[in-house]
Amino acid sequence: MKFLKRKLIILETNLDNMNPEWFEFVSERLFKFGALDVTLIPISMKKSRPAVLLQVLIEPKKQTSALQIIFEETTTLGIRSYPVDRYELQREVRSVKTPYGNVRVKIGKGPDGKIMNVAPEYQSCLEVARKRKIPIKRIYGLAQAEFSK
């Protein structure tokens, strides 16, 4: 069985002297630019200093601009970069009808077309939950159940 494989880059840096309130904006800028993933991991550095490991998954053609954003928006003096292979399922998005409105559902299929993962899209569930003033977990459950019919 052959899964889809993409060549990507991980950029990472340890941040031990940055205002934690800034992380939201850094992540927002990176995602808006095209980062596929932005991860913040609590770590311990030398002398047991608490810090955060910032990891950014990016397409190689966007590396230079992502580096610029990280240097502009964080307190880092250096960023590590390394290539990584990411294996992916084929993705499809469908809309399912719930009693409260339509919800988009992401479907992951293997190389043979078999459905391997199904997940309602968070943003779609959030919009319906806010509009109808009901718990998001209820919308999520209804969308999953509707897809499974």
C-alpha positions in Angstrom: 0.0 0.0 0.0 1.5 3.4 -1.0 0.4 6.5 0.8 0.8 10.0 -0.5 4.2 11.4 0.4 5.2 15.1 0.6 8.6 16.6 1.1 8.4 19.3 3.7 10.6 21.3 6.0 10.4 21.7 9.8 11.7 24.9 11.3 12.2 25.0 15.0 13.6 27.1 17.7 13.7 27.1 21.5 12.2 30.3 23.1 13.0 30.9 26.8 12.7 34.7 27.0 9.6 35.6 25.1 6.4 37.0 26.3 3.9 34.0 26.1 1.1 36.4 25.0 2.9 36.8 21.6 2.6 33.1 20.7 -1.0 33.5 19.4 0.1 36.3 16.9 3.2 34.4 15.8 1.1 31.3 15.1 -1.6 33.4 13.3 1.0 35.0 11.0 2.6 31.7 10.2 -0.8 30.0 9.4 -1.9 32.9 7.4 1.3 32.7 5.4 0.8 29.0 4.6 2.3 27.0 7.4 0.8 23.5 7.4 1.3 23.2 11.2 2.5 25.3 14.0 3.3 23.5 17.3 4.2 25.0 20.7 5.7 22.5 23.1 6.7 23.2 26.7 10.3 22.3 27.3 13.1 22.6 29.9 16.4 24.2 28.9 19.7 24.4 30.6 19.6 25.4 34.2 16.1 24.0 34.2 14.7 27.2 32.6 11.2 26.7 31.3 10.8 27.4 27.6 8.7 26.7 24.5 9.8 24.8 21.4 8.2 26.4 18.3 8.0 24.0 15.4 6.7 25.0 12.0 5.9 22.6 9.2 6.2 24.3 5.8 6.6 23.7 2.1 10.2 24.1 1.0 9.4 27.0 -1.3 8.0 29.0 1.7 11.0 28.4 4.0 12.7 31.8 3.6 9.6 33.8 4.2 8.7 31.6 7.2 12.2 32.2 8.6 11.6 36.0 8.2 8.3 35.8 10.2 9.9 33.8 13.0 12.9 36.2 13.3 10.6 39.2 13.2 8.0 38.0 15.7 10.0 36.0 18.3 13.1 36.6 20.4 15.1 33.8 18.8 18.7 34.3 17.6 18.7 31.0 15.6 16.4 28.6 13.9 17.0 24.9 13.0 15.8 23.5 9.7 15.5 20.0 8.5 13.7 18.1 5.7 10.9 15.7 6.6 8.6 13.3 4.7 4.9 13.5 5.6 2.7 10.6 4.6 -0.9 11.6 4.0 -4.3 10.1 3.3 -6.3 11.3 0.3 -8.6 14.0 1.6 -12.1 14.8 0.6 -14.6 17.2 2.2 -18.4 16.6 2.1 -21.3 18.4 3.6 -23.7 16.5 5.9 -27.2 17.8 6.9 -27.9 17.9 10.7 -31.1 19.1 12.3 -29.3 22.4 13.0 -27.7 23.0 9.6 -25.1 21.7 7.2 -21.6 20.7 8.6 -18.5 20.0 6.5 -16.9 16.7 7.2 -13.3 15.7 6.4 -12.7 12.2 5.0 -9.3 10.5 4.9 -9.0 7.6 2.4 -6.2 5.1 2.0 -4.5 4.3 -1.4 -7.2 1.7 -2.0 -10.0 4.2 -1.5 -11.1 2.8 1.9 -12.3 5.4 4.3 -9.8 5.4 7.3 -10.8 8.6 9.1 -13.8 10.9 9.3 -13.9 14.1 11.3 -16.4 17.0 11.3 -14.5 20.3 10.6 -14.1 22.3 13.7 -14.8 25.7 12.1 -18.0 24.4 10.5 -19.3 22.9 13.8 -18.4 26.2 15.6 -20.4 28.3 13.1 -23.5 26.1 13.6 -23.1 25.9 17.4 -22.8 29.7 17.7 -25.7 30.4 15.3 -28.0 27.9 17.1 -26.6 28.5 20.6 -26.1 24.8 21.3 -23.0 22.9 22.5 -20.3 22.3 19.8 -19.9 18.7 20.9 -23.6 18.0 20.1 -23.1 19.4 16.5 -19.9 17.3 16.2 -21.7 14.1 17.3 -24.7 14.7 15.0 -22.4 15.3 12.0 -20.5 12.1 12.7 -23.7 10.1 13.1 -25.1 11.6 10.0 -22.1 10.7 8.0 -22.2 7.1 9.3 -25.7 6.5 8.1 
